[in-house]
Amino acid sequence: MVKYHGLAHRHLMPSGFLMRPLLNGGTLGGRPMLAWDDLKAEFTWEGSWRDICVTGTSIADWRAALEMIHAAGFRLKFMTDGAESTPPDNLLQVFNQPRECSFMLAAFVGGVQLNCHFFGESEIEFDLDPREVVGQAELDAVVTFMSKLAASTQKSALMTPENTHQAAFIRVAPSGIVQYISTNGSFQELAAGRS
């Protein structure tokens, strides 16, 4: 049983989703788009991070995502091989660099550090330490970031357990519809296909 914005209880089958449109900068009629009390188990530290990803991307999607990040005014930090550095004029040049170099762009969103490692052109991925999502304000900031990412790429943005992108527990569509499915924090079972 999952509480739906505290207004009603819904019995969900494992494949069911709670759906909410994104309105008023992260609220639904003045209420949070997703309630922290419903999701806090998803951010319980069990040793792994959470991923925000957009799959099936192209360089055009990367360009749109990076333009959104820049336009949103997030505090950013760029790292090359673990050391803070100046980003290239065209950040997409990282895909043309030798793979023995590692690159990371950190965007600071509502007190949560979202790290992009530029693994490949076909997927935009940010990881986050779930211990930084400690309440409603941080959750709203991260989901709002996901909404902007989905809108800029015109592809759904997913939040998943680390490296388990087929097991999204938050999905934000380009239209702003936010979907949540409870995993009850059982990421190991999801990763093994035993949910």
KOLDREN-766942 format. One record per residue (C-alpha): x, y, z; residue in three letters; residue number from 1. Coordinates in nm, 3 decimals, always signed. Each point is the difference from the previous one (the first is absolute). Example, Ala and Ser with C-alpha at 12.3 -4.5 7.8 and 13.67 -1.06 7.14 Angstrom:
2
ATOM      c1      c2      c3 code pos
ATOM  +1.230  -0.450  +0.780  ALA   1
ATOM  +0.137  +0.344  -0.066  SER   2
***
This chain:
195
ATOM      c1      c2      c3 code pos
ATOM  +0.000  +0.000  +0.000  MET   1
ATOM  +0.134  +0.343  -0.095  VAL   2
ATOM  -0.132  +0.332  +0.122  LYS   3
ATOM  -0.095  +0.232  -0.289  TYR   4
ATOM  +0.084  +0.356  +0.109  HIS   5
ATOM  -0.159  -0.084  +0.333  GLY   6
ATOM  -0.342  +0.027  -0.165  LEU   7
ATOM  -0.083  -0.363  -0.068  ALA   8
ATOM  +0.150  -0.344  +0.025  HIS   9
ATOM  +0.069  -0.195  -0.316  ARG  10
ATOM  +0.071  -0.370  -0.022  HIS  11
ATOM  +0.262  -0.044  -0.269  LEU  12
ATOM  +0.112  -0.303  -0.186  MET  13
ATOM  +0.379  -0.009  -0.049  PRO  14
ATOM  -0.033  +0.162  -0.343  SER  15
ATOM  -0.237  +0.278  +0.116  GLY  16
ATOM  +0.102  +0.365  +0.006  PHE  17
ATOM  -0.118  +0.307  +0.182  LEU  18
ATOM  -0.026  +0.279  -0.255  MET  19
ATOM  +0.009  +0.372  +0.070  ARG  20
ATOM  +0.039  +0.295  -0.235  PRO  21
ATOM  +0.277  +0.247  +0.081  LEU  22
ATOM  -0.153  +0.339  +0.074  LEU  23
ATOM  +0.106  +0.321  +0.169  ASN  24
ATOM  +0.373  -0.076  +0.012  GLY  25
ATOM  -0.016  -0.331  +0.180  GLY  26
ATOM  -0.346  -0.006  +0.154  THR  27
ATOM  -0.336  -0.146  -0.084  LEU  28
ATOM  -0.265  +0.250  +0.106  GLY  29
ATOM  +0.233  +0.135  +0.270  GLY  30
ATOM  +0.096  -0.348  +0.128  ARG  31
ATOM  +0.337  -0.162  -0.077  PRO  32
ATOM  +0.005  -0.192  -0.329  MET  33
ATOM  +0.124  -0.308  +0.188  LEU  34
ATOM  -0.031  -0.027  +0.376  ALA  35
ATOM  +0.326  -0.059  +0.188  TRP  36
ATOM  -0.173  -0.234  +0.245  ASP  37
ATOM  -0.098  -0.226  -0.292  ASP  38
ATOM  +0.352  -0.007  -0.148  LEU  39
ATOM  +0.246  +0.022  +0.287  LYS  40
ATOM  +0.056  -0.378  -0.001  ALA  41
ATOM  +0.132  +0.035  -0.358  GLU  42
ATOM  +0.280  +0.222  +0.133  PHE  43
ATOM  +0.103  -0.218  +0.294  THR  44
ATOM  +0.374  -0.060  -0.020  TRP  45
ATOM  +0.071  -0.367  -0.072  GLU  46
ATOM  +0.340  +0.055  -0.159  GLY  47
ATOM  -0.094  +0.114  -0.351  SER  48
ATOM  -0.077  +0.326  -0.172  TRP  49
ATOM  -0.304  +0.090  -0.209  ARG  50
ATOM  +0.015  +0.081  -0.371  ASP  51
ATOM  -0.194  +0.254  -0.201  ILE  52
ATOM  +0.013  -0.100  -0.365  CYS  53
ATOM  -0.138  +0.071  -0.342  VAL  54
ATOM  +0.052  -0.288  -0.241  THR  55
ATOM  +0.015  -0.010  -0.378  GLY  56
ATOM  +0.167  +0.340  -0.024  THR  57
ATOM  +0.193  +0.174  -0.273  SER  58
ATOM  +0.246  +0.290  -0.006  ILE  59
ATOM  -0.301  +0.227  -0.060  ALA  60
ATOM  -0.156  -0.126  +0.327  ASP  61
ATOM  +0.327  +0.057  +0.185  TRP  62
ATOM  +0.020  +0.352  -0.142  ARG  63
ATOM  -0.358  +0.074  +0.112  ALA  64
ATOM  +0.064  -0.143  +0.347  ALA  65
ATOM  +0.322  +0.198  +0.047  LEU  66
ATOM  -0.170  +0.320  -0.121  GLU  67
ATOM  -0.278  -0.058  +0.254  MET  68
ATOM  +0.252  -0.054  +0.281  ILE  69
ATOM  +0.184  +0.319  -0.093  HIS  70
ATOM  -0.322  +0.204  -0.037  ALA  71
ATOM  -0.137  -0.125  +0.334  ALA  72
ATOM  +0.291  +0.164  +0.179  GLY  73
ATOM  +0.105  -0.302  +0.209  PHE  74
ATOM  +0.338  +0.026  +0.167  ARG  75
ATOM  +0.228  -0.221  -0.209  LEU  76
ATOM  +0.339  -0.164  +0.049  LYS  77
ATOM  +0.196  -0.175  -0.275  PHE  78
ATOM  +0.263  -0.263  +0.076  MET  79
ATOM  +0.261  -0.170  -0.218  THR  80
ATOM  +0.159  -0.314  +0.142  ASP  81
ATOM  -0.128  +0.091  +0.347  GLY  82
ATOM  +0.141  +0.353  +0.008  ALA  83
ATOM  -0.208  +0.315  -0.038  GLU  84
ATOM  +0.066  +0.151  -0.341  SER  85
ATOM  -0.134  +0.243  -0.256  THR  86
ATOM  -0.255  -0.163  -0.230  PRO  87
ATOM  +0.063  +0.011  -0.374  PRO  88
ATOM  -0.177  +0.278  -0.189  ASP  89
ATOM  -0.223  -0.265  -0.150  ASN  90
ATOM  -0.068  -0.252  +0.276  LEU  91
ATOM  -0.096  -0.263  -0.257  LEU  92
ATOM  +0.367  -0.014  -0.097  GLN  93
ATOM  +0.043  -0.243  +0.292  VAL  94
ATOM  -0.134  -0.275  -0.227  PHE  95
ATOM  +0.296  +0.057  -0.235  ASN  96
ATOM  +0.261  -0.031  +0.276  GLN  97
ATOM  +0.195  -0.317  +0.073  PRO  98
ATOM  -0.205  -0.235  +0.219  ARG  99
ATOM  +0.286  -0.032  +0.246  GLU 100
ATOM  -0.100  +0.351  +0.115  CYS 101
ATOM  -0.296  +0.027  +0.234  SER 102
ATOM  -0.231  +0.299  +0.001  PHE 103
ATOM  -0.271  +0.104  +0.242  MET 104
ATOM  -0.240  +0.290  +0.009  LEU 105
ATOM  -0.159  +0.056  +0.341  ALA 106
ATOM  -0.320  +0.203  +0.016  ALA 107
ATOM  -0.114  +0.111  +0.346  PHE 108
ATOM  -0.379  -0.014  +0.016  VAL 109
ATOM  -0.176  +0.094  +0.322  GLY 110
ATOM  +0.287  -0.126  +0.217  GLY 111
ATOM  +0.042  -0.323  -0.201  VAL 112
ATOM  +0.305  -0.061  -0.217  GLN 113
ATOM  -0.089  -0.160  -0.334  LEU 114
ATOM  +0.304  -0.146  -0.180  ASN 115
ATOM  +0.018  -0.054  -0.374  CYS 116
ATOM  +0.290  -0.220  -0.113  HIS 117
ATOM  -0.049  +0.015  -0.381  PHE 118
ATOM  +0.005  -0.380  -0.038  PHE 119
ATOM  -0.136  +0.010  -0.355  GLY 120
ATOM  -0.206  +0.190  -0.253  GLU 121
ATOM  -0.294  -0.242  +0.015  SER 122
ATOM  -0.088  +0.067  +0.365  GLU 123
ATOM  +0.001  +0.307  +0.222  ILE 124
ATOM  +0.061  -0.108  +0.358  GLU 125
ATOM  +0.039  +0.187  +0.327  PHE 126
ATOM  +0.065  -0.183  +0.324  ASP 127
ATOM  -0.081  +0.123  +0.348  LEU 128
ATOM  +0.070  -0.104  +0.354  ASP 129
ATOM  -0.341  -0.083  +0.152  PRO 130
ATOM  +0.120  +0.122  +0.340  ARG 131
ATOM  -0.019  +0.356  -0.140  GLU 132
ATOM  -0.375  -0.031  -0.064  VAL 133
ATOM  -0.116  +0.051  +0.358  VAL 134
ATOM  -0.344  +0.153  -0.037  GLY 135
ATOM  -0.270  +0.156  -0.214  GLN 136
ATOM  +0.209  +0.298  -0.119  ALA 137
ATOM  +0.279  -0.220  -0.139  GLU 138
ATOM  -0.246  -0.244  -0.157  LEU 139
ATOM  -0.187  +0.286  -0.168  ASP 140
ATOM  +0.326  +0.148  -0.132  ALA 141
ATOM  +0.115  -0.332  -0.147  VAL 142
ATOM  -0.338  -0.078  -0.161  VAL 143
ATOM  -0.017  +0.355  -0.140  THR 144
ATOM  +0.348  -0.056  -0.150  PHE 145
ATOM  -0.129  -0.326  -0.152  MET 146
ATOM  -0.298  +0.187  -0.145  SER 147
ATOM  +0.228  +0.258  -0.163  LYS 148
ATOM  +0.224  -0.276  -0.132  LEU 149
ATOM  -0.298  -0.185  -0.150  ALA 150
ATOM  -0.142  +0.318  -0.154  ALA 151
ATOM  +0.334  +0.103  -0.149  SER 152
ATOM  +0.068  -0.339  -0.161  THR 153
ATOM  -0.364  -0.085  -0.074  GLN 154
ATOM  +0.069  -0.342  +0.155  LYS 155
ATOM  -0.100  -0.142  +0.338  SER 156
ATOM  +0.241  +0.047  +0.289  ALA 157
ATOM  +0.023  -0.300  +0.235  LEU 158
ATOM  +0.125  -0.040  +0.355  MET 159
ATOM  +0.127  -0.349  +0.068  THR 160
ATOM  +0.214  -0.194  +0.240  PRO 161
ATOM  +0.366  +0.027  -0.100  GLU 162
ATOM  +0.069  -0.174  -0.334  ASN 163
ATOM  -0.352  -0.148  -0.009  THR 164
ATOM  -0.162  +0.221  -0.263  HIS 165
ATOM  -0.273  -0.251  -0.083  GLN 166
ATOM  -0.138  +0.041  +0.355  ALA 167
ATOM  -0.106  +0.366  +0.011  ALA 168
ATOM  -0.183  +0.108  +0.313  PHE 169
ATOM  -0.058  +0.358  -0.121  ILE 170
ATOM  -0.074  +0.083  -0.363  ARG 171
ATOM  -0.056  +0.355  -0.125  VAL 172
ATOM  -0.144  +0.032  -0.350  ALA 173
ATOM  +0.083  +0.295  -0.227  PRO 174
ATOM  -0.358  +0.120  +0.062  SER 175
ATOM  +0.077  +0.035  +0.372  GLY 176
ATOM  -0.197  -0.305  +0.115  ILE 177
ATOM  +0.179  -0.150  +0.301  VAL 178
ATOM  -0.039  -0.372  +0.070  GLN 179
ATOM  +0.108  -0.183  +0.314  TYR 180
ATOM  +0.005  -0.369  +0.077  ILE 181
ATOM  +0.107  -0.120  +0.341  SER 182
ATOM  +0.286  -0.244  +0.026  THR 183
ATOM  -0.023  +0.015  +0.379  ASN 184
ATOM  +0.374  +0.062  -0.016  GLY 185
ATOM  +0.064  -0.355  -0.126  SER 186
ATOM  +0.262  +0.084  -0.262  PHE 187
ATOM  +0.196  -0.325  +0.025  GLN 188
ATOM  -0.311  -0.201  -0.088  GLU 189
ATOM  -0.078  +0.233  -0.291  LEU 190
ATOM  +0.351  -0.032  -0.137  ALA 191
ATOM  -0.025  -0.379  +0.014  ALA 192
ATOM  -0.347  -0.001  -0.163  GLY 193
ATOM  -0.170  -0.139  +0.311  ARG 194
ATOM  -0.236  +0.289  +0.077  SER 195
***
